[in-house]
Amino acid sequence: MKLLSNINSPADLKQLTVEQLPELAAEIRTAICDQVSRTGGHLAPNLGVVELTIALHYVFDFGHDRLLFDVGHQCYPHKLLTGRLPMLDKLRTREGMAGFPEPRESPYDLFSVGHAGTGISTAVGMARGDLLNKESFEPQERPDGRRVVTLIGDASIVNGVAMEGLNNAGTLRRQFLVVLNDNGMSIAKPQGAMARYFDRLRISNIYTGMKREAHRVLARIPGGSLLEEAYHRTGEMTKAMIAEGSWFEHFGLLTVGPIDGHDLPMLVEYLAEAKDFDRPLVLHVKTIKGKGFSFSEGDACKFHSPAAFQMDPDGCRVEMKKGGRSFTAAFADALIDVMERDDKVVACTAAMPDGTGLNKVMPLFPDRTWDVGICESHAMDMMAGLAKTGYKPFFAVYSTFLQRAFDQAFQEVSLQGLSVRLCLDRAGLVGGDGAVHHGFCDVALLRSLPGAALTAAIDEPSLRAALEFMRTYEDGLSAVRYPRDNVPVRFIEQDCPSFELGKARLLIGDPEHADVAVLAFGTLALDAVLAAESVAGEAHTAVYDARFAKPVDTELIRSLIERGTPVLTIEDHAVVGGFGAAVLEAASEMGLDTARIHRLGLPDSWIHQDSRPSQLAEVGLDAPAIARAIRAMMDTAGTRPKTPGRTVNIESKRVTSAPIPSR
């Protein structure tokens, strides 16, 4: 990597000739692929934007100008060009490079970005701020002012927020560049009328001839900026030749392209012209997702965000490393079973058929499953419409993306008394994707909705039981949450009782003689079991799979508190508004003493990228930390002698109201 190893900032990039840039692009692709093959990460989306990112940094000065990402998983080349090559070997860990733009790492990253559709709107805000601060680029008055560029791709242009951003971008009276990375893909195959529009444009023979004619005509325009002359002097005919059509112009943005996003000289030429254009402009760039390796180009969905894999020396064939059975795979099989038994069950996802497991379900039920693209709000409302017509809709969505559809869950689902069923993958801590993707507030959001039934699965049998409960629950919205993890097998051989609204399940221990009762919501119940077994010689612990965060098991809570048993609640969710808060509220409403209820959960602070086990240990939610909490509760209750010289920190900084010793 003779070129990349010498790039410590975009200033070094600008020392290269245009003829050297393809060699640099090849080195960046090799570096990214080698690292992702070892650690996993976003591969195909980053391979597709290598040339585009190089050209952007070659033309603009993003130490001064503004670069805002939409769909932040396209940022690896950008990070390597801004001095972060030494951080690549610890990709997606606390010591290394985050997988998304991260302002803590570099001033070149303006926002932490992990959700789609936001880039245009935040760019409009910065463009307006620079205008107010008199720092914006103006061809005559401030030629050295700040320019604003937003890079949007992976079909997030169809997101409703992106549409709102475009609508406002067209009102700007200044330079503003939207680079549309059109790779013919979303995270999966893009959906909807707009996707078909771009498909027609890309394959149109008319466009190919139109582009050649546009170059011929524009080349004869004497003097001045190519785009400015084209727009201001040659009239509607030439403007039509350089524009792809009138769609973006309805928003007030001139559009150029599509152009080849892997042709570096052409990209540099077009961006150099766009740099000085003094009004909003869309540059439509056609790229290939997964560019550079046959395996990633051939299956961009599979290699969107793969786990670690082994690659042949020729780079033509790969073998995915085997892992355990994931909750996602278990969910897919469970949903298939439900849909086979009930022809009123329908399902959808928002651009995540692979990530949620619906890719396995959709071929079997093509008329009862849908991928709506990156449109979570629409998906929720569509599910409400299906519920209104007598169907039983299941919406498979990452917990972190549910937040984008909360208003619809409130207005069109709960307020109407409709039964939409939410299957919340990636709930809790998600590991390498970090803070932008943690599912830490789904319970707090949904618990506020009247009639909602909120469940969590601890393994595959309980996930199946939860889906069956939801299938028959007709009193409002329901949800089941499960993590980005493999399904545990500890209780796989035991009968899994059916879910009964608001009832917990005892996993181990004797409630009548328990020194501590642990009520765990979700898979941390298994960690609680390990913790209880590790302190078996010191404390008798009863561990419950709480099953419901709404309604909680009030009968169990009352019996434990009236018996004088200290209660520890555990959840892979924020302590603010989560399961533990629900237990405290229920006890208070029953007039019970809450002094012996302690909560473990995610702290009121951001948890950045690392492995999921490391994150759980960091916040005091792994088995050793739970064991320490049980011992601390015993000490506080005075049921066993404190260890000499040992200090119990009742108010740990990492959790709320949880008696965990400082680590």
Secondary structure, DSSP 8 states (H G I E B T S, - for coil): -TTGGG-SSHHHHTTS-GGGHHHHHHHHHHHHHHHHHHH----HHHHTTHHHHHHHHHHS-TTTSEEEESSGGG-HHHHHHTT-GGGGGGTTSTTS--SS--TTT-TT--S---STT-HHHHHHHHHHHHHHTT-B-BTTTBTTSB-EEEEEETTGGGSHHHHHHHHHHTT--S-EEEEEEE-S-SSSS--SHHHHHHHHHHH-HHHHHHHHHHHHHHHTS-SS-HHHHHHHTSHHHHHHHHSS-STGGGGT-EEEEEEETT-HHHHHHHHHHHHT--SEEEEEEE--TTTT-HHHHHTTTTTSS---EEE-TTSS-EEE-----BHHHHHHHHHHHHHHH-TTEEEEESS-HHHHSHHHHTTT-TTTEEE--S-HHHHHHHHHHHHHTT-EEEEEEEHHHHGGGHHHIIIIIITTT---EEEEET-B--GGGGGGT-B-SHHHHHTTSTT-EEEE-SSHHHHHHHHHHHHH--SS-EEEE--SSB---TTTTS------TT--EEEES-GGG-SEEEEEESTHHHHHHHHHHHTTTT--EEEEE--EEES--HHHHHHHHHHT--EEEEEEEESTTSHHHHHHHHHHHTT---TTEEEEEE-SS---SS-HHHHHHHTT-SHHHHHHHHHHHHHHHTSS---TT----SS-SSSSS------
